[in-house]
């Protein structure tokens, strides 16, 4: 839980740190859908992350 009126302080983290991760996650889901996978978990994401970065 965040303290009141602190989200504006943390907002740069969303753009600087988490935006690339969101992009890779989206790419991983796209790759999984194209390969016929119906479910993806954290282990699958980490395994496919190396393939996506190429």
C-alpha distance matrix in Angstrom:
0.0 3.8 6.7 9.3 11.9 10.7 10.8 14.6 14.5 12.9 15.1 18.1 16.4 16.4 20.1 21.3 19.6 18.3 21.2 23.8 21.8 21.4 25.1 26.0 24.0 25.8 29.1 28.6 28.0 31.1 33.1 32.2 33.3 36.5 37.3 36.9 33.8 31.8 28.8 27.0 24.5 23.0 26.3 28.3 26.2 26.8 30.4 31.0 29.2 32.4 34.6 32.6 32.8 36.6
3.8 0.0 3.7 6.4 8.5 7.0 7.5 11.1 11.0 9.9 12.3 15.4 14.3 14.7 18.2 19.3 18.2 17.4 20.1 23.0 21.5 21.1 24.7 26.0 24.5 26.1 29.3 29.2 28.9 31.8 33.9 33.4 34.4 37.4 38.5 38.4 35.4 33.6 30.8 28.8 26.5 24.7 28.1 29.8 27.4 27.8 31.6 31.9 29.8 32.8 35.0 32.8 32.6 36.4
6.7 3.7 0.0 3.8 6.4 5.9 8.1 11.1 10.9 11.1 13.7 16.7 16.2 17.0 20.2 21.3 20.6 20.2 22.8 25.8 24.6 24.3 27.8 29.3 27.9 29.5 32.7 32.7 32.5 35.2 37.4 37.0 38.0 41.0 42.1 42.0 39.1 37.3 34.5 32.5 30.2 28.4 31.7 33.5 31.0 31.3 35.1 35.5 33.1 36.1 38.4 36.1 35.7 39.5
9.3 6.4 3.8 0.0 3.8 5.6 7.7 10.2 11.1 12.0 13.8 17.1 17.4 17.7 20.7 22.2 22.1 21.6 23.6 26.9 26.1 25.4 28.7 30.6 29.2 30.3 33.7 34.1 33.6 36.0 38.5 38.2 38.9 41.9 43.3 43.2 40.4 38.5 35.9 34.1 32.2 30.6 34.1 35.6 32.9 33.6 37.3 37.3 35.0 38.1 40.1 37.6 37.3 41.0
11.9 8.5 6.4 3.8 0.0 3.8 5.9 7.1 8.5 10.2 11.6 14.7 15.7 16.2 18.6 20.3 20.7 20.5 22.2 25.6 25.3 24.5 27.6 29.8 28.8 29.7 32.9 33.7 33.4 35.6 38.1 38.2 38.8 41.6 43.2 43.4 40.8 39.1 36.7 34.8 33.0 31.4 34.8 36.1 33.1 33.8 37.5 37.2 34.7 37.6 39.6 36.8 36.3 40.0
10.7 7.0 5.9 5.6 3.8 0.0 3.8 5.5 5.4 6.8 9.0 11.8 12.4 13.4 16.0 17.2 17.4 17.5 19.5 22.7 22.4 22.0 25.1 27.1 26.3 27.5 30.6 31.3 31.3 33.6 35.8 36.0 37.0 39.6 41.1 41.4 38.8 37.4 34.8 32.6 30.7 28.7 32.0 33.4 30.4 30.8 34.5 34.4 31.7 34.4 36.6 34.0 33.3 37.0
10.8 7.5 8.1 7.7 5.9 3.8 0.0 3.8 5.3 5.1 6.1 9.6 10.2 10.3 13.0 14.7 15.0 14.6 16.3 19.7 19.4 18.7 21.7 23.9 23.1 24.0 27.2 28.0 27.9 30.0 32.5 32.7 33.5 36.1 37.7 38.1 35.6 34.2 31.8 29.7 28.1 26.3 29.7 30.7 27.6 28.2 31.9 31.5 28.9 31.8 33.7 30.9 30.4 34.1
14.6 11.1 11.1 10.2 7.1 5.5 3.8 0.0 3.8 5.5 5.2 8.0 10.0 10.4 12.0 13.8 15.0 15.2 16.2 19.7 20.2 19.5 22.0 24.5 24.2 24.9 27.8 29.1 29.2 31.0 33.4 34.1 34.8 37.2 39.0 39.6 37.4 36.2 34.0 31.8 30.4 28.5 31.8 32.6 29.3 29.8 33.4 32.7 29.9 32.6 34.4 31.4 30.6 34.1
14.5 11.0 10.9 11.1 8.5 5.4 5.3 3.8 0.0 3.8 5.7 7.1 8.6 10.4 12.1 12.8 13.7 14.7 16.3 19.4 19.8 19.8 22.4 24.5 24.5 25.7 28.3 29.4 29.9 31.9 34.0 34.7 35.8 38.0 39.6 40.4 38.1 37.1 34.6 32.1 30.4 28.1 31.2 32.3 29.0 29.1 32.7 32.3 29.3 31.7 33.9 31.1 30.0 33.5
12.9 9.9 11.1 12.0 10.2 6.8 5.1 5.5 3.8 0.0 3.8 5.7 5.6 7.3 9.7 10.4 10.6 11.2 13.3 16.2 16.3 16.4 19.2 21.1 20.9 22.3 25.0 25.9 26.4 28.5 30.5 31.1 32.3 34.6 36.0 36.9 34.4 33.5 31.0 28.4 26.6 24.3 27.4 28.5 25.2 25.3 29.0 28.7 25.7 28.2 30.4 27.8 26.8 30.4
15.1 12.3 13.7 13.8 11.6 9.0 6.1 5.2 5.7 3.8 0.0 3.8 5.3 5.3 7.1 8.9 10.0 10.1 11.1 14.5 15.1 14.6 17.1 19.5 19.5 20.3 23.0 24.3 24.7 26.4 28.7 29.6 30.5 32.7 34.4 35.3 33.1 32.2 30.1 27.6 26.3 24.3 27.5 28.1 24.7 25.1 28.7 27.8 24.9 27.5 29.3 26.3 25.4 29.0
18.1 15.4 16.7 17.1 14.7 11.8 9.6 8.0 7.1 5.7 3.8 0.0 3.8 5.3 5.3 5.9 8.0 9.3 10.0 12.9 14.2 14.4 16.3 18.6 19.3 20.3 22.4 24.0 24.9 26.4 28.3 29.6 30.8 32.6 34.2 35.5 33.5 33.0 30.9 28.2 27.0 24.6 27.5 28.1 24.4 24.5 27.9 27.0 23.7 25.9 27.9 24.9 23.6 26.9
16.4 14.3 16.2 17.4 15.7 12.4 10.2 10.0 8.6 5.6 5.3 3.8 0.0 3.8 5.4 5.1 5.1 6.5 8.5 11.0 11.5 12.3 14.6 16.3 16.8 18.4 20.5 21.6 22.7 24.5 26.2 27.2 28.7 30.6 32.0 33.2 30.9 30.5 28.2 25.2 23.8 21.2 24.0 24.8 21.3 21.1 24.7 24.1 20.8 23.1 25.3 22.6 21.4 24.9
16.4 14.7 17.0 17.7 16.2 13.4 10.3 10.4 10.4 7.3 5.3 5.3 3.8 0.0 3.8 5.9 5.9 5.0 6.1 9.4 9.8 9.5 12.0 14.2 14.3 15.4 17.9 19.2 19.9 21.6 23.6 24.6 25.7 27.8 29.4 30.5 28.3 27.7 25.6 23.0 21.9 19.8 22.8 23.2 19.6 20.1 23.5 22.6 19.6 22.3 24.0 21.0 20.3 23.9
20.1 18.2 20.2 20.7 18.6 16.0 13.0 12.0 12.1 9.7 7.1 5.3 5.4 3.8 0.0 3.8 6.0 6.1 5.1 8.2 10.1 9.9 11.2 13.8 14.8 15.4 17.4 19.3 20.3 21.4 23.4 24.9 26.0 27.6 29.4 30.9 29.1 28.9 27.1 24.4 23.7 21.7 24.4 24.4 20.6 21.0 24.2 22.8 19.6 21.9 23.4 20.2 19.1 22.4
21.3 19.3 21.3 22.2 20.3 17.2 14.7 13.8 12.8 10.4 8.9 5.9 5.1 5.9 3.8 0.0 3.8 6.2 6.3 7.8 9.9 11.1 12.1 14.0 15.5 16.8 18.2 19.8 21.4 22.7 24.1 25.7 27.3 28.7 30.1 31.9 30.0 30.1 28.2 25.1 24.1 21.6 23.9 24.2 20.5 20.2 23.3 22.2 18.8 20.6 22.5 19.6 17.9 21.2
19.6 18.2 20.6 22.1 20.7 17.4 15.0 15.0 13.7 10.6 10.0 8.0 5.1 5.9 6.0 3.8 0.0 3.8 5.9 6.8 7.5 9.5 11.2 12.2 13.4 15.4 16.8 17.8 19.6 21.3 22.4 23.7 25.6 27.2 28.2 29.9 27.7 27.8 25.6 22.4 21.0 18.3 20.5 21.2 17.5 17.0 20.3 19.7 16.2 18.2 20.5 18.0 16.4 20.0
18.3 17.4 20.2 21.6 20.5 17.5 14.6 15.2 14.7 11.2 10.1 9.3 6.5 5.0 6.1 6.2 3.8 0.0 3.8 5.6 5.1 6.2 8.7 10.0 10.4 12.2 14.2 15.1 16.4 18.3 19.8 20.8 22.4 24.3 25.5 26.9 24.7 24.5 22.3 19.3 18.1 15.8 18.4 18.8 15.1 15.3 18.7 17.8 14.7 17.4 19.3 16.5 15.8 19.5
21.2 20.1 22.8 23.6 22.2 19.5 16.3 16.2 16.3 13.3 11.1 10.0 8.5 6.1 5.1 6.3 5.9 3.8 0.0 3.8 5.4 5.0 6.3 8.8 9.8 10.6 12.4 14.2 15.4 16.6 18.4 19.9 21.2 22.7 24.4 25.9 24.2 24.2 22.5 19.7 19.3 17.4 19.9 19.6 15.8 16.5 19.4 17.8 14.8 17.3 18.6 15.4 14.7 18.2
23.8 23.0 25.8 26.9 25.6 22.7 19.7 19.7 19.4 16.2 14.5 12.9 11.0 9.4 8.2 7.8 6.8 5.6 3.8 0.0 3.8 5.4 5.0 6.2 8.6 9.9 10.6 12.2 14.3 15.3 16.4 18.2 20.0 21.1 22.4 24.4 22.8 23.3 21.7 18.6 18.3 16.2 18.2 17.6 13.9 14.1 16.7 15.0 11.7 13.8 15.2 12.1 11.0 14.5
21.8 21.5 24.6 26.1 25.3 22.4 19.4 20.2 19.8 16.3 15.1 14.2 11.5 9.8 10.1 9.9 7.5 5.1 5.4 3.8 0.0 3.8 5.4 5.1 6.0 8.5 9.8 10.3 12.2 14.1 15.0 16.2 18.2 19.8 20.8 22.4 20.3 20.7 18.7 15.5 14.8 12.6 14.8 14.5 10.7 11.1 14.1 12.8 9.8 12.7 14.3 11.6 11.3 15.0
21.4 21.1 24.3 25.4 24.5 22.0 18.7 19.5 19.8 16.4 14.6 14.4 12.3 9.5 9.9 11.1 9.5 6.2 5.0 5.4 3.8 0.0 3.8 5.5 5.0 6.1 8.6 9.7 10.6 12.3 14.1 15.2 16.5 18.4 19.9 21.1 19.2 19.1 17.5 14.8 14.7 13.3 16.0 15.2 11.6 13.1 15.9 14.1 11.7 14.9 15.8 12.7 13.2 16.7
25.1 24.7 27.8 28.7 27.6 25.1 21.7 22.0 22.4 19.2 17.1 16.3 14.6 12.0 11.2 12.1 11.2 8.7 6.3 5.0 5.4 3.8 0.0 3.8 5.4 5.2 6.2 8.6 10.0 10.6 12.2 14.2 15.4 16.6 18.3 20.1 18.8 19.3 18.2 15.6 16.2 15.1 17.2 15.7 12.1 13.6 15.7 13.2 10.8 13.6 13.8 10.2 10.7 13.9
26.0 26.0 29.3 30.6 29.8 27.1 23.9 24.5 24.5 21.1 19.5 18.6 16.3 14.2 13.8 14.0 12.2 10.0 8.8 6.2 5.1 5.5 3.8 0.0 3.8 5.4 5.0 6.0 8.6 9.7 10.3 12.1 14.1 15.2 16.2 18.3 16.7 17.7 16.3 13.3 13.8 12.5 14.0 12.5 8.9 10.1 11.9 9.5 7.0 9.9 10.4 7.2 8.0 11.4
24.0 24.5 27.9 29.2 28.8 26.3 23.1 24.2 24.5 20.9 19.5 19.3 16.8 14.3 14.8 15.5 13.4 10.4 9.8 8.6 6.0 5.0 5.4 3.8 0.0 3.8 5.4 5.0 6.2 8.6 9.7 10.4 12.3 14.2 15.2 16.5 14.5 14.8 13.2 10.3 10.8 10.0 12.2 10.6 7.2 9.5 11.7 9.6 8.2 11.8 12.1 9.5 11.2 14.5
25.8 26.1 29.5 30.3 29.7 27.5 24.0 24.9 25.7 22.3 20.3 20.3 18.4 15.4 15.4 16.8 15.4 12.2 10.6 9.9 8.5 6.1 5.2 5.4 3.8 0.0 3.8 5.4 5.2 6.2 8.6 9.8 10.6 12.4 14.3 15.5 14.2 14.3 13.6 11.5 13.0 13.1 15.2 13.1 10.1 12.8 14.4 11.6 10.7 14.0 13.4 10.3 12.4 15.2
29.1 29.3 32.7 33.7 32.9 30.6 27.2 27.8 28.3 25.0 23.0 22.4 20.5 17.9 17.4 18.2 16.8 14.2 12.4 10.6 9.8 8.6 6.2 5.0 5.4 3.8 0.0 3.8 5.4 5.0 6.1 8.5 9.8 10.5 12.2 14.3 13.5 14.6 14.3 12.1 13.9 13.9 15.2 12.5 9.8 12.1 12.9 9.5 8.8 11.5 10.2 7.0 9.6 11.8
28.6 29.2 32.7 34.1 33.7 31.3 28.0 29.1 29.4 25.9 24.3 24.0 21.6 19.2 19.3 19.8 17.8 15.1 14.2 12.2 10.3 9.7 8.6 6.0 5.0 5.4 3.8 0.0 3.8 5.4 5.0 6.1 8.5 9.8 10.5 12.3 10.7 12.1 11.3 8.8 10.5 10.7 11.7 8.8 6.4 9.2 9.7 6.6 7.0 10.1 9.0 6.9 10.1 12.4
28.0 28.9 32.5 33.6 33.4 31.3 27.9 29.2 29.9 26.4 24.7 24.9 22.7 19.9 20.3 21.4 19.6 16.4 15.4 14.3 12.2 10.6 10.0 8.6 6.2 5.2 5.4 3.8 0.0 3.8 5.4 5.0 6.1 8.6 9.8 10.6 9.0 9.4 9.0 7.5 10.1 11.4 12.9 10.0 8.3 11.8 12.4 9.7 10.6 13.8 12.6 10.5 13.8 15.9
31.1 31.8 35.2 36.0 35.6 33.6 30.0 31.0 31.9 28.5 26.4 26.4 24.5 21.6 21.4 22.7 21.3 18.3 16.6 15.3 14.1 12.3 10.6 9.7 8.6 6.2 5.0 5.4 3.8 0.0 3.8 5.5 5.2 6.2 8.7 10.1 9.9 10.9 11.7 10.8 13.7 15.0 16.1 12.8 11.3 14.5 14.4 11.1 12.0 14.6 12.6 10.3 13.6 15.1
33.1 33.9 37.4 38.5 38.1 35.8 32.5 33.4 34.0 30.5 28.7 28.3 26.2 23.6 23.4 24.1 22.4 19.8 18.4 16.4 15.0 14.1 12.2 10.3 9.7 8.6 6.1 5.0 5.4 3.8 0.0 3.8 5.5 5.2 6.2 8.7 8.7 10.9 11.7 10.5 13.4 14.5 14.7 11.2 10.2 12.9 12.0 8.6 10.3 12.3 9.7 8.3 12.0 12.9
32.2 33.4 37.0 38.2 38.2 36.0 32.7 34.1 34.7 31.1 29.6 29.6 27.2 24.6 24.9 25.7 23.7 20.8 19.9 18.2 16.2 15.2 14.2 12.1 10.4 9.8 8.5 6.1 5.0 5.5 3.8 0.0 3.8 5.5 5.1 6.3 5.1 7.3 8.0 7.4 10.7 12.7 12.9 9.2 9.3 12.5 11.5 8.9 11.4 13.7 11.6 11.0 14.7 15.9
33.3 34.4 38.0 38.9 38.8 37.0 33.5 34.8 35.8 32.3 30.5 30.8 28.7 25.7 26.0 27.3 25.6 22.4 21.2 20.0 18.2 16.5 15.4 14.1 12.3 10.6 9.8 8.5 6.1 5.2 5.5 3.8 0.0 3.8 5.5 5.3 5.6 6.7 8.8 9.5 13.2 15.6 16.2 12.6 12.6 16.0 15.3 12.6 14.7 17.1 14.8 13.7 17.4 18.4
36.5 37.4 41.0 41.9 41.6 39.6 36.1 37.2 38.0 34.6 32.7 32.6 30.6 27.8 27.6 28.7 27.2 24.3 22.7 21.1 19.8 18.4 16.6 15.2 14.2 12.4 10.5 9.8 8.6 6.2 5.2 5.5 3.8 0.0 3.8 5.5 7.6 9.8 12.1 12.5 16.1 18.1 18.2 14.5 14.5 17.4 16.1 13.0 15.3 17.0 14.0 13.1 16.8 17.1
37.3 38.5 42.1 43.3 43.2 41.1 37.7 39.0 39.6 36.0 34.4 34.2 32.0 29.4 29.4 30.1 28.2 25.5 24.4 22.4 20.8 19.9 18.3 16.2 15.2 14.3 12.2 10.5 9.8 8.7 6.2 5.1 5.5 3.8 0.0 3.8 5.8 9.1 11.2 11.6 15.0 17.1 16.5 12.7 13.6 16.2 14.2 11.7 14.7 16.0 13.0 13.2 17.0 17.0
36.9 38.4 42.0 43.2 43.4 41.4 38.1 39.6 40.4 36.9 35.3 35.5 33.2 30.5 30.9 31.9 29.9 26.9 25.9 24.4 22.4 21.1 20.1 18.3 16.5 15.5 14.3 12.3 10.6 10.1 8.7 6.3 5.3 5.5 3.8 0.0 3.8 6.4 9.3 10.9 14.6 17.4 17.0 13.4 14.8 17.8 16.1 14.0 17.1 18.9 16.3 16.3 20.1 20.6
33.8 35.4 39.1 40.4 40.8 38.8 35.6 37.4 38.1 34.4 33.1 33.5 30.9 28.3 29.1 30.0 27.7 24.7 24.2 22.8 20.3 19.2 18.8 16.7 14.5 14.2 13.5 10.7 9.0 9.9 8.7 5.1 5.6 7.6 5.8 3.8 0.0 3.8 5.8 7.3 10.9 13.9 13.7 10.3 11.9 15.0 13.7 12.2 15.3 17.4 15.5 15.6 19.3 20.3
31.8 33.6 37.3 38.5 39.1 37.4 34.2 36.2 37.1 33.5 32.2 33.0 30.5 27.7 28.9 30.1 27.8 24.5 24.2 23.3 20.7 19.1 19.3 17.7 14.8 14.3 14.6 12.1 9.4 10.9 10.9 7.3 6.7 9.8 9.1 6.4 3.8 0.0 3.8 6.9 10.4 13.9 14.5 11.6 13.0 16.4 15.8 14.6 17.2 19.9 18.4 18.0 21.6 23.0
28.8 30.8 34.5 35.9 36.7 34.8 31.8 34.0 34.6 31.0 30.1 30.9 28.2 25.6 27.1 28.2 25.6 22.3 22.5 21.7 18.7 17.5 18.2 16.3 13.2 13.6 14.3 11.3 9.0 11.7 11.7 8.0 8.8 12.1 11.2 9.3 5.8 3.8 0.0 3.8 6.8 10.4 11.3 9.0 10.5 13.9 13.8 13.2 15.6 18.5 17.7 17.4 20.7 22.6
27.0 28.8 32.5 34.1 34.8 32.6 29.7 31.8 32.1 28.4 27.6 28.2 25.2 23.0 24.4 25.1 22.4 19.3 19.7 18.6 15.5 14.8 15.6 13.3 10.3 11.5 12.1 8.8 7.5 10.8 10.5 7.4 9.5 12.5 11.6 10.9 7.3 6.9 3.8 0.0 3.8 7.0 8.0 5.7 6.8 10.2 10.5 10.1 12.2 15.3 15.0 14.6 17.6 19.8
24.5 26.5 30.2 32.2 33.0 30.7 28.1 30.4 30.4 26.6 26.3 27.0 23.8 21.9 23.7 24.1 21.0 18.1 19.3 18.3 14.8 14.7 16.2 13.8 10.8 13.0 13.9 10.5 10.1 13.7 13.4 10.7 13.2 16.1 15.0 14.6 10.9 10.4 6.8 3.8 0.0 3.8 5.5 5.3 6.2 8.8 10.0 10.7 12.2 15.3 15.9 15.7 18.2 20.8
23.0 24.7 28.4 30.6 31.4 28.7 26.3 28.5 28.1 24.3 24.3 24.6 21.2 19.8 21.7 21.6 18.3 15.8 17.4 16.2 12.6 13.3 15.1 12.5 10.0 13.1 13.9 10.7 11.4 15.0 14.5 12.7 15.6 18.1 17.1 17.4 13.9 13.9 10.4 7.0 3.8 0.0 3.8 5.4 5.0 6.2 8.6 10.0 10.4 13.5 14.9 14.8 16.6 19.5
26.3 28.1 31.7 34.1 34.8 32.0 29.7 31.8 31.2 27.4 27.5 27.5 24.0 22.8 24.4 23.9 20.5 18.4 19.9 18.2 14.8 16.0 17.2 14.0 12.2 15.2 15.2 11.7 12.9 16.1 14.7 12.9 16.2 18.2 16.5 17.0 13.7 14.5 11.3 8.0 5.5 3.8 0.0 3.8 5.4 5.2 6.1 8.7 9.9 12.1 13.7 14.4 16.2 18.6
28.3 29.8 33.5 35.6 36.1 33.4 30.7 32.6 32.3 28.5 28.1 28.1 24.8 23.2 24.4 24.2 21.2 18.8 19.6 17.6 14.5 15.2 15.7 12.5 10.6 13.1 12.5 8.8 10.0 12.8 11.2 9.2 12.6 14.5 12.7 13.4 10.3 11.6 9.0 5.7 5.3 5.4 3.8 0.0 3.8 5.5 5.0 6.1 8.4 10.9 11.4 12.1 14.6 16.6
26.2 27.4 31.0 32.9 33.1 30.4 27.6 29.3 29.0 25.2 24.7 24.4 21.3 19.6 20.6 20.5 17.5 15.1 15.8 13.9 10.7 11.6 12.1 8.9 7.2 10.1 9.8 6.4 8.3 11.3 10.2 9.3 12.6 14.5 13.6 14.8 11.9 13.0 10.5 6.8 6.2 5.0 5.4 3.8 0.0 3.8 5.4 5.3 5.9 9.2 10.2 9.8 12.0 14.7
26.8 27.8 31.3 33.6 33.8 30.8 28.2 29.8 29.1 25.3 25.1 24.5 21.1 20.1 21.0 20.2 17.0 15.3 16.5 14.1 11.1 13.1 13.6 10.1 9.5 12.8 12.1 9.2 11.8 14.5 12.9 12.5 16.0 17.4 16.2 17.8 15.0 16.4 13.9 10.2 8.8 6.2 5.2 5.5 3.8 0.0 3.8 5.6 5.1 7.5 9.7 10.1 11.3 14.0
30.4 31.6 35.1 37.3 37.5 34.5 31.9 33.4 32.7 29.0 28.7 27.9 24.7 23.5 24.2 23.3 20.3 18.7 19.4 16.7 14.1 15.9 15.7 11.9 11.7 14.4 12.9 9.7 12.4 14.4 12.0 11.5 15.3 16.1 14.2 16.1 13.7 15.8 13.8 10.5 10.0 8.6 6.1 5.0 5.4 3.8 0.0 3.8 5.6 6.6 7.9 9.6 11.3 13.1
31.0 31.9 35.5 37.3 37.2 34.4 31.5 32.7 32.3 28.7 27.8 27.0 24.1 22.6 22.8 22.2 19.7 17.8 17.8 15.0 12.8 14.1 13.2 9.5 9.6 11.6 9.5 6.6 9.7 11.1 8.6 8.9 12.6 13.0 11.7 14.0 12.2 14.6 13.2 10.1 10.7 10.0 8.7 6.1 5.3 5.6 3.8 0.0 3.8 5.4 5.2 6.3 8.9 10.5
29.2 29.8 33.1 35.0 34.7 31.7 28.9 29.9 29.3 25.7 24.9 23.7 20.8 19.6 19.6 18.8 16.2 14.7 14.8 11.7 9.8 11.7 10.8 7.0 8.2 10.7 8.8 7.0 10.6 12.0 10.3 11.4 14.7 15.3 14.7 17.1 15.3 17.2 15.6 12.2 12.2 10.4 9.9 8.4 5.9 5.1 5.6 3.8 0.0 3.8 5.4 5.1 6.4 9.1
32.4 32.8 36.1 38.1 37.6 34.4 31.8 32.6 31.7 28.2 27.5 25.9 23.1 22.3 21.9 20.6 18.2 17.4 17.3 13.8 12.7 14.9 13.6 9.9 11.8 14.0 11.5 10.1 13.8 14.6 12.3 13.7 17.1 17.0 16.0 18.9 17.4 19.9 18.5 15.3 15.3 13.5 12.1 10.9 9.2 7.5 6.6 5.4 3.8 0.0 3.8 5.5 5.4 7.0
34.6 35.0 38.4 40.1 39.6 36.6 33.7 34.4 33.9 30.4 29.3 27.9 25.3 24.0 23.4 22.5 20.5 19.3 18.6 15.2 14.3 15.8 13.8 10.4 12.1 13.4 10.2 9.0 12.6 12.6 9.7 11.6 14.8 14.0 13.0 16.3 15.5 18.4 17.7 15.0 15.9 14.9 13.7 11.4 10.2 9.7 7.9 5.2 5.4 3.8 0.0 3.8 5.6 5.7
32.6 32.8 36.1 37.6 36.8 34.0 30.9 31.4 31.1 27.8 26.3 24.9 22.6 21.0 20.2 19.6 18.0 16.5 15.4 12.1 11.6 12.7 10.2 7.2 9.5 10.3 7.0 6.9 10.5 10.3 8.3 11.0 13.7 13.1 13.2 16.3 15.6 18.0 17.4 14.6 15.7 14.8 14.4 12.1 9.8 10.1 9.6 6.3 5.1 5.5 3.8 0.0 3.8 5.5
32.8 32.6 35.7 37.3 36.3 33.3 30.4 30.6 30.0 26.8 25.4 23.6 21.4 20.3 19.1 17.9 16.4 15.8 14.7 11.0 11.3 13.2 10.7 8.0 11.2 12.4 9.6 10.1 13.8 13.6 12.0 14.7 17.4 16.8 17.0 20.1 19.3 21.6 20.7 17.6 18.2 16.6 16.2 14.6 12.0 11.3 11.3 8.9 6.4 5.4 5.6 3.8 0.0 3.8
36.6 36.4 39.5 41.0 40.0 37.0 34.1 34.1 33.5 30.4 29.0 26.9 24.9 23.9 22.4 21.2 20.0 19.5 18.2 14.5 15.0 16.7 13.9 11.4 14.5 15.2 11.8 12.4 15.9 15.1 12.9 15.9 18.4 17.1 17.0 20.6 20.3 23.0 22.6 19.8 20.8 19.5 18.6 16.6 14.7 14.0 13.1 10.5 9.1 7.0 5.7 5.5 3.8 0.0
